[in-house]
Amino acid sequence: MKIFKKLLFLIIPIFLLVGCDSIDINKFSDDYSKDTDKLKNKTISALSDYLNTEIDEKKFSYNLDYKDALIEAETNKPIYKGDRLSGTLKEKVKDLGIISFVGEFGDKDTLLKLFKLVYTPDGSISETEAKNLAEKFIYEKNLETKDGELVFLSKEASKDKSIDVVKFKSKNLDIIKVYVNNYLKEVVGFSLYDTPDF
């Protein structure tokens, strides 16, 4: 009788599992790979278009975070507004080389954030120079139009001391962030909402 009970205990969960809908791990893996490749290509293309940066994709490893995968504990809402593709250099970085990059895409593949982290010493840039670089970038790359009433808010240091974050608001966007490398004195990224920084 004891043996029968043990067998029954093992058999019942098997029937329950067979009768339930199960997650197709292979399908999820295929979809994840396709989505990763898609956003990798879009991010690399955007780096070229917006930041004049060419990427040798074989030198980087890639990770995709779906928007709904990262939830803020206090609000129970997604931390990011889009799916994020990150690339990380697989080899030792050289001076002025790219360590990593991020592309974030929302609905209909709208680009929400683009950023590259360049291996440089820490530098220094004045608020006026950073503001002018950022404003010029915004208009040149059509992130906002001249009649968008761009308003400068602040220049703040990021956790990475080589990057300053220049913030604006406009008629069409609550926040526009432009990331300026203070050693190179050039724009290395932007965000079209108040996303958490590195």
C-alpha positions as a Markdown table, in Angstrom:
| # | Residue | x | y | z |
|---|---|---|---|---|
| 1 | Met | 0.0 | 0.0 | 0.0 |
| 2 | Lys | 2.8 | 2.4 | 0.8 |
| 3 | Ile | 4.4 | 1.7 | -2.5 |
| 4 | Phe | 1.1 | 2.4 | -4.3 |
| 5 | Lys | 0.7 | 5.7 | -2.5 |
| 6 | Lys | 4.2 | 6.8 | -3.5 |
| 7 | Leu | 3.5 | 5.9 | -7.1 |
| 8 | Leu | 0.2 | 7.8 | -7.0 |
| 9 | Phe | 2.0 | 10.8 | -5.5 |
| 10 | Leu | 4.4 | 10.8 | -8.5 |
| 11 | Ile | 1.8 | 10.1 | -11.2 |
| 12 | Ile | -0.8 | 12.8 | -10.3 |
| 13 | Pro | 1.6 | 15.8 | -10.9 |
| 14 | Ile | 2.4 | 14.3 | -14.3 |
| 15 | Phe | -1.2 | 14.2 | -15.3 |
| 16 | Leu | -1.7 | 17.7 | -14.1 |
| 17 | Leu | 1.3 | 19.0 | -16.1 |
| 18 | Val | 0.1 | 17.2 | -19.3 |
| 19 | Gly | -3.4 | 18.7 | -18.9 |
| 20 | Cys | -2.1 | 22.3 | -18.5 |
| 21 | Asp | -1.0 | 24.7 | -21.1 |
| 22 | Ser | 2.8 | 24.9 | -21.0 |
| 23 | Ile | 5.3 | 27.5 | -22.2 |
| 24 | Asp | 7.0 | 26.6 | -25.4 |
| 25 | Ile | 10.6 | 27.3 | -24.4 |
| 26 | Asn | 11.9 | 26.8 | -27.9 |
| 27 | Lys | 9.4 | 29.3 | -29.3 |
| 28 | Phe | 10.3 | 31.8 | -26.7 |
| 29 | Ser | 14.0 | 31.3 | -27.4 |
| 30 | Asp | 13.4 | 31.7 | -31.2 |
| 31 | Asp | 11.4 | 34.9 | -30.6 |
| 32 | Tyr | 14.0 | 36.3 | -28.3 |
| 33 | Ser | 16.8 | 35.7 | -30.8 |
| 34 | Lys | 14.8 | 37.3 | -33.6 |
| 35 | Asp | 13.9 | 40.3 | -31.5 |
| 36 | Thr | 17.5 | 40.6 | -30.4 |
| 37 | Asp | 18.8 | 40.5 | -34.0 |
| 38 | Lys | 16.2 | 43.0 | -35.1 |
| 39 | Leu | 17.0 | 45.6 | -32.4 |
| 40 | Lys | 20.7 | 45.0 | -32.7 |
| 41 | Asn | 20.5 | 46.0 | -36.4 |
| 42 | Lys | 18.3 | 49.0 | -35.6 |
| 43 | Thr | 20.6 | 50.2 | -32.8 |
| 44 | Ile | 23.8 | 49.8 | -34.9 |
| 45 | Ser | 22.0 | 51.7 | -37.7 |
| 46 | Ala | 21.0 | 54.5 | -35.3 |
| 47 | Leu | 24.5 | 54.8 | -33.9 |
| 48 | Ser | 25.7 | 55.5 | -37.4 |
| 49 | Asp | 22.9 | 57.9 | -38.2 |
| 50 | Tyr | 22.8 | 59.9 | -35.0 |
| 51 | Leu | 26.3 | 59.5 | -33.5 |
| 52 | Asn | 28.5 | 59.0 | -36.6 |
| 53 | Thr | 29.6 | 55.7 | -35.0 |
| 54 | Glu | 30.3 | 52.5 | -36.9 |
| 55 | Ile | 30.1 | 49.2 | -34.9 |
| 56 | Asp | 31.9 | 46.0 | -35.7 |
| 57 | Glu | 29.1 | 43.8 | -34.4 |
| 58 | Lys | 31.2 | 40.7 | -34.0 |
| 59 | Lys | 33.2 | 42.4 | -31.3 |
| 60 | Phe | 30.2 | 42.8 | -29.0 |
| 61 | Ser | 27.9 | 40.5 | -27.0 |
| 62 | Tyr | 24.2 | 41.5 | -26.9 |
| 63 | Asn | 21.4 | 41.4 | -24.4 |
| 64 | Leu | 17.8 | 42.3 | -24.9 |
| 65 | Asp | 15.6 | 43.5 | -22.0 |
| 66 | Tyr | 11.9 | 43.6 | -22.7 |
| 67 | Lys | 10.1 | 46.6 | -21.3 |
| 68 | Asp | 7.8 | 44.6 | -19.0 |
| 69 | Ala | 10.7 | 42.6 | -17.6 |
| 70 | Leu | 12.0 | 45.4 | -15.3 |
| 71 | Ile | 9.4 | 46.6 | -12.9 |
| 72 | Glu | 9.8 | 49.4 | -10.3 |
| 73 | Ala | 8.9 | 48.1 | -6.9 |
| 74 | Glu | 7.2 | 51.2 | -5.6 |
| 75 | Thr | 5.0 | 51.9 | -8.6 |
| 76 | Asn | 4.7 | 48.4 | -10.0 |
| 77 | Lys | 5.3 | 49.9 | -13.4 |
| 78 | Pro | 8.0 | 49.3 | -16.0 |
| 79 | Ile | 11.2 | 51.2 | -15.4 |
| 80 | Tyr | 11.7 | 51.8 | -19.1 |
| 81 | Lys | 9.3 | 52.8 | -21.8 |
| 82 | Gly | 10.7 | 50.5 | -24.4 |
| 83 | Asp | 12.6 | 47.3 | -25.2 |
| 84 | Arg | 16.4 | 47.8 | -24.6 |
| 85 | Leu | 19.2 | 46.3 | -26.6 |
| 86 | Ser | 22.6 | 46.6 | -25.0 |
| 87 | Gly | 26.0 | 45.7 | -26.6 |
| 88 | Thr | 29.1 | 45.1 | -24.5 |
| 89 | Leu | 32.6 | 44.9 | -25.9 |
| 90 | Lys | 34.0 | 41.3 | -25.6 |
| 91 | Glu | 37.7 | 42.3 | -25.7 |
| 92 | Lys | 40.0 | 44.7 | -23.8 |
| 93 | Val | 39.0 | 48.2 | -24.7 |
| 94 | Lys | 41.5 | 50.7 | -26.2 |
| 95 | Asp | 41.7 | 54.4 | -25.6 |
| 96 | Leu | 38.8 | 56.2 | -27.1 |
| 97 | Gly | 37.2 | 52.8 | -27.9 |
| 98 | Ile | 33.5 | 52.0 | -27.2 |
| 99 | Ile | 32.9 | 50.0 | -24.1 |
| 100 | Ser | 29.2 | 49.5 | -24.5 |
| 101 | Phe | 26.1 | 51.0 | -26.1 |
| 102 | Val | 22.3 | 51.0 | -25.6 |
| 103 | Gly | 19.3 | 51.4 | -27.9 |
| 104 | Glu | 15.8 | 51.6 | -26.6 |
| 105 | Phe | 12.7 | 51.3 | -28.8 |
| 106 | Gly | 9.1 | 51.9 | -28.0 |
| 107 | Asp | 5.9 | 51.3 | -29.9 |
| 108 | Lys | 6.3 | 51.0 | -33.7 |
| 109 | Asp | 10.0 | 50.8 | -33.2 |
| 110 | Thr | 10.2 | 54.5 | -32.2 |
| 111 | Leu | 13.8 | 55.3 | -31.0 |
| 112 | Leu | 13.5 | 56.5 | -27.3 |
| 113 | Lys | 17.1 | 56.3 | -26.2 |
| 114 | Leu | 20.5 | 55.9 | -27.7 |
| 115 | Phe | 23.9 | 55.9 | -25.9 |
| 116 | Lys | 27.5 | 54.9 | -26.3 |
| 117 | Leu | 30.0 | 54.7 | -23.5 |
| 118 | Val | 33.5 | 55.7 | -24.7 |
| 119 | Tyr | 36.7 | 54.8 | -22.8 |
| 120 | Thr | 38.1 | 58.3 | -22.0 |
| 121 | Pro | 39.7 | 60.1 | -19.1 |
| 122 | Asp | 37.4 | 62.4 | -17.1 |
| 123 | Gly | 37.3 | 65.9 | -18.6 |
| 124 | Ser | 35.6 | 69.2 | -17.9 |
| 125 | Ile | 33.1 | 71.2 | -19.9 |
| 126 | Ser | 31.3 | 74.4 | -19.0 |
| 127 | Glu | 27.5 | 74.5 | -18.7 |
| 128 | Thr | 27.3 | 76.9 | -21.7 |
| 129 | Glu | 29.4 | 74.7 | -24.0 |
| 130 | Ala | 27.5 | 71.6 | -23.0 |
| 131 | Lys | 24.2 | 73.3 | -23.5 |
| 132 | Asn | 25.2 | 74.6 | -26.9 |
| 133 | Leu | 26.4 | 71.2 | -28.1 |
| 134 | Ala | 23.3 | 69.6 | -26.9 |
| 135 | Glu | 20.9 | 72.1 | -28.4 |
| 136 | Lys | 22.7 | 72.0 | -31.7 |
| 137 | Phe | 22.5 | 68.2 | -31.7 |
| 138 | Ile | 18.7 | 68.2 | -30.9 |
| 139 | Tyr | 17.9 | 70.5 | -33.9 |
| 140 | Glu | 20.4 | 68.8 | -36.3 |
| 141 | Lys | 19.0 | 65.4 | -35.6 |
| 142 | Asn | 15.4 | 66.6 | -35.6 |
| 143 | Leu | 14.6 | 65.4 | -32.0 |
| 144 | Glu | 12.7 | 68.7 | -31.7 |
| 145 | Thr | 11.8 | 71.5 | -34.1 |
| 146 | Lys | 12.7 | 75.1 | -33.8 |
| 147 | Asp | 9.1 | 76.0 | -32.8 |
| 148 | Gly | 9.2 | 73.3 | -30.1 |
| 149 | Glu | 10.1 | 76.0 | -27.6 |
| 150 | Leu | 13.2 | 74.2 | -26.2 |
| 151 | Val | 13.9 | 75.2 | -22.6 |
| 152 | Phe | 17.2 | 74.4 | -20.9 |
| 153 | Leu | 16.8 | 72.9 | -17.4 |
| 154 | Ser | 20.2 | 71.7 | -16.1 |
| 155 | Lys | 23.6 | 70.2 | -16.6 |
| 156 | Glu | 24.3 | 67.3 | -14.2 |
| 157 | Ala | 27.1 | 64.9 | -13.7 |
| 158 | Ser | 26.3 | 61.2 | -14.2 |
| 159 | Lys | 27.7 | 58.3 | -12.2 |
| 160 | Asp | 30.2 | 57.9 | -14.9 |
| 161 | Lys | 32.3 | 61.1 | -14.4 |
| 162 | Ser | 33.2 | 61.4 | -18.1 |
| 163 | Ile | 29.5 | 62.1 | -18.9 |
| 164 | Asp | 27.4 | 65.2 | -18.3 |
| 165 | Val | 23.6 | 65.0 | -18.7 |
| 166 | Val | 22.1 | 68.1 | -20.3 |
| 167 | Lys | 18.3 | 68.3 | -19.7 |
| 168 | Phe | 15.7 | 70.3 | -21.7 |
| 169 | Lys | 12.0 | 70.3 | -21.9 |
| 170 | Ser | 9.9 | 71.4 | -24.8 |
| 171 | Lys | 6.3 | 71.9 | -26.0 |
| 172 | Asn | 6.2 | 68.4 | -27.3 |
| 173 | Leu | 8.4 | 66.5 | -24.9 |
| 174 | Asp | 8.4 | 66.6 | -21.1 |
| 175 | Ile | 12.2 | 65.8 | -21.0 |
| 176 | Ile | 15.0 | 65.6 | -23.5 |
| 177 | Lys | 18.3 | 64.4 | -22.1 |
| 178 | Val | 21.5 | 64.7 | -24.1 |
| 179 | Tyr | 24.6 | 62.9 | -22.9 |
| 180 | Val | 27.9 | 64.8 | -23.5 |
| 181 | Asn | 31.3 | 63.3 | -23.0 |
| 182 | Asn | 33.2 | 66.0 | -21.2 |
| 183 | Tyr | 36.7 | 64.9 | -22.4 |
| 184 | Leu | 35.8 | 64.5 | -26.1 |
| 185 | Lys | 33.3 | 67.5 | -25.8 |
| 186 | Glu | 30.9 | 65.7 | -28.1 |
| 187 | Val | 27.4 | 64.2 | -27.8 |
| 188 | Val | 27.4 | 60.5 | -27.1 |
| 189 | Gly | 23.7 | 59.9 | -26.7 |
| 190 | Phe | 20.2 | 61.1 | -25.9 |
| 191 | Ser | 16.9 | 60.1 | -24.3 |
| 192 | Leu | 13.4 | 61.4 | -25.1 |
| 193 | Tyr | 12.1 | 60.8 | -21.6 |
| 194 | Asp | 13.4 | 60.9 | -18.0 |
| 195 | Thr | 15.0 | 57.5 | -18.1 |
| 196 | Pro | 17.3 | 56.3 | -15.3 |
| 197 | Asp | 20.9 | 57.0 | -16.2 |
| 198 | Phe | 23.8 | 54.5 | -16.0 |
